[in-house]
Amino acid sequence: LNLLGCLDRPTSGTILLDGVDISKLNDNQLSELRACRIGFIFQSYNLIPQLTVLENIEVPLYYSGNWNAKTRARCRELAKKVGLGERLHHRPTQLSGGQQQRVAIARSLVNDPSFILADEPTGNLDSAAAEEILALIDQLHQEGKTIVLVTHEPDVAQRARRLVRLRDGRIQSDQPHPALAAPSGSAVVLSASGGRPQEAHSGSMSSACPEGSRP
């Protein structure tokens, strides 16, 4: 995810985002790319404890230079979308784990990113809260968002249209979900030298499931 999210640079090969080799971008260009094109959802939420729900959702707007009255109104709408319209002025310590992850999901959407990277988004949640978060992610997928989700849970991985299994840092398999037809059209193209190009399809949810973690 660090490579896909433009946080690390590849030591070999290339990563292309809409035909642009991200390894050739400088730090400022990478920061702008992350702020405007990629949404992040973390297992540990990574909310700022001193800020309210609304203020946490607004954080990416400051980095992208898009904060204004119109985008602040969008933050309120996103809070309502994830079921937190009545908790705009609560701080993270006043929220449950599931509610904190809802804030993180709203924050990931605020700049209308091309795709969302979700790093074990249900890892710290009980089964009921996890199901609520997965249902919300399913909804985003149905609305056309491309989602790359990493999980150790086979039942979570089975919700994806495309399954990429990793073991010891290497791809073991890459295939569509057998019960689902592959979607058409691509939003993001990622390729590695020496390997076949990988496409993240618009409206698809891909899941990288480490094979060695299966029970």
C-alpha positions in Angstrom: 0.0 0.0 0.0 2.9 2.4 0.6 3.9 2.0 -3.1 0.3 2.2 -4.4 -0.3 5.2 -2.2 2.9 7.0 -3.4 4.4 7.0 0.1 7.4 4.9 -0.9 9.3 4.9 -4.2 10.0 1.6 -6.0 13.6 0.5 -5.9 13.1 -1.1 -9.3 10.4 -1.2 -11.9 7.8 1.4 -12.4 4.4 2.4 -11.1 2.2 4.3 -13.5 -0.8 6.4 -12.5 -2.8 7.4 -15.6 0.4 6.9 -17.6 2.6 9.0 -15.3 5.7 7.3 -13.7 5.3 8.3 -10.1 9.0 7.5 -9.4 9.9 10.6 -11.5 7.8 13.0 -9.4 9.3 15.2 -6.8 8.1 15.3 -3.2 5.8 18.2 -3.7 4.2 16.5 -6.7 3.7 13.3 -4.8 2.1 15.2 -1.9 -0.3 16.9 -4.3 -1.1 13.5 -5.9 -1.8 11.9 -2.5 -3.9 14.8 -1.4 -6.1 15.0 -4.6 -6.2 11.6 -6.1 -5.9 8.9 -3.4 -8.1 8.3 -0.3 -6.6 6.4 2.6 -8.5 4.4 5.3 -6.3 3.0 8.1 -6.8 0.2 10.5 -6.1 2.5 13.5 -8.2 5.3 12.1 -5.4 8.0 12.5 -7.8 10.7 13.6 -6.5 13.8 15.3 -7.8 13.6 18.9 -8.0 17.4 19.4 -10.3 17.9 16.4 -14.0 17.3 16.0 -15.6 14.9 13.6 -16.2 17.7 11.1 -12.6 19.0 11.5 -11.1 15.6 11.0 -13.0 15.2 7.8 -11.8 18.6 6.6 -8.1 17.8 7.1 -7.3 16.7 3.5 -8.8 19.9 2.2 -6.1 21.9 3.9 -3.3 19.8 2.2 -5.0 20.1 -1.2 -5.7 23.8 -0.8 -9.4 23.3 -1.4 -10.8 24.4 2.0 -13.7 26.9 1.5 -17.4 27.2 2.5 -18.5 25.0 -0.4 -16.1 22.1 0.5 -16.9 22.5 4.2 -20.6 21.9 3.3 -19.5 18.8 1.4 -17.8 17.6 4.6 -21.1 17.9 6.5 -22.8 15.9 3.7 -20.2 13.2 3.9 -20.6 13.0 7.7 -24.4 12.5 7.1 -23.6 9.9 4.4 -21.6 7.8 6.9 -24.3 8.2 9.6 -22.5 10.8 11.7 -24.6 13.9 10.9 -25.6 14.2 14.6 -22.0 14.0 15.9 -20.2 16.7 13.9 -18.8 18.3 17.1 -17.8 15.1 18.9 -14.1 14.3 19.3 -12.7 10.8 18.6 -12.6 9.8 22.2 -16.4 10.3 22.4 -16.9 7.8 19.5 -17.0 4.1 19.2 -14.4 2.3 17.1 -17.0 1.8 14.3 -17.9 5.5 14.4 -14.2 6.5 14.3 -13.7 4.4 11.2 -16.8 6.1 9.6 -15.0 9.4 10.1 -11.9 8.0 8.4 -14.0 6.8 5.5 -15.7 10.3 5.1 -12.2 11.9 5.3 -11.0 9.6 2.5 -13.8 10.8 0.2 -13.5 14.5 0.8 -11.4 15.3 -2.2 -13.3 12.9 -4.4 -10.2 10.7 -5.0 -9.7 8.4 -8.0 -9.4 5.4 -5.8 -9.3 4.4 -2.1 -6.7 2.4 -0.3 -8.1 0.6 2.8 -5.6 -1.1 5.1 -7.4 -3.7 7.1 -10.3 -1.3 7.8 -12.2 -3.8 10.1 -9.1 -5.1 11.9 -9.8 -3.2 15.2 -13.6 -3.7 15.1 -16.0 -6.2 16.6 -18.1 -8.3 14.1 -21.2 -6.0 14.2 -19.2 -2.8 13.6 -17.1 -4.5 11.0 -20.2 -5.5 9.0 -21.4 -1.9 9.1 -18.1 -0.6 7.8 -18.0 -3.3 5.0 -21.6 -2.5 4.0 -20.5 1.2 3.7 -17.5 0.2 1.6 -19.8 -2.0 -0.6 -22.0 1.1 -1.1 -19.1 3.2 -2.2 -18.1 0.4 -4.6 -21.7 0.3 -6.0 -21.4 4.1 -6.5 -18.4 3.6 -8.7 -15.4 4.0 -6.4 -12.4 1.9 -7.0 -11.2 0.3 -3.7 -8.1 -1.6 -2.9 -8.6 -3.3 0.4 -6.0 -5.3 2.3 -7.3 -7.9 4.7 -6.2 -11.1 6.6 -9.9 -12.2 6.8 -11.0 -14.6 4.0 -14.7 -13.7 4.5 -13.8 -10.0 3.9 -11.8 -10.9 0.8 -14.7 -12.8 -0.7 -16.7 -9.6 -1.0 -14.3 -8.3 -3.6 -14.6 -8.6 -7.4 -10.9 -9.2 -7.8 -8.7 -11.2 -5.4 -4.9 -10.7 -5.3 -3.2 -13.0 -2.9 0.2 -12.1 -1.5 2.7 -14.3 0.4 6.1 -13.1 1.6 5.8 -10.0 -0.4 5.1 -11.7 -3.7 1.9 -12.1 -5.7 0.7 -15.7 -5.6 -2.5 -15.3 -7.6 -4.5 -12.5 -9.2 -8.0 -13.4 -10.4 -11.6 -12.1 -10.5 -14.0 -13.4 -8.0 -15.4 -16.6 -9.6 -19.0 -15.6 -8.9 -18.8 -12.1 -10.4 -18.2 -10.8 -13.9 -15.3 -8.5 -14.3 -16.4 -4.8 -14.7 -15.6 -2.9 -17.8 -13.5 0.3 -18.1 -10.4 1.2 -16.0 -9.7 4.1 -13.8 -6.2 3.4 -12.7 -3.4 1.5 -14.4 -0.5 0.1 -12.3 2.3 -1.9 -13.9 5.6 -3.4 -12.7 8.6 -4.0 -15.0 9.1 -7.6 -15.7 5.4 -8.4 -15.0 2.1 -8.0 -16.8 0.3 -4.7 -16.3 -2.3 -4.6 -13.5 -5.5 -2.6 -13.9 -7.8 -1.3 -11.1 -11.2 -1.2 -12.8 -13.6 1.6 -12.2 -16.3 0.4 -9.9 -14.3 -2.6 -8.6 -13.2 -3.5 -5.2 -9.9 -5.3 -5.1 -8.6 -7.2 -2.1 -5.0 -8.2 -1.3 -5.3 -11.1 1.0 -2.0 -12.5 2.4 -2.2 -16.2 1.7 -0.1 -17.2 4.7 -2.6 -15.7 7.1 -5.4 -18.1 6.4 -6.4 -20.3 9.3 
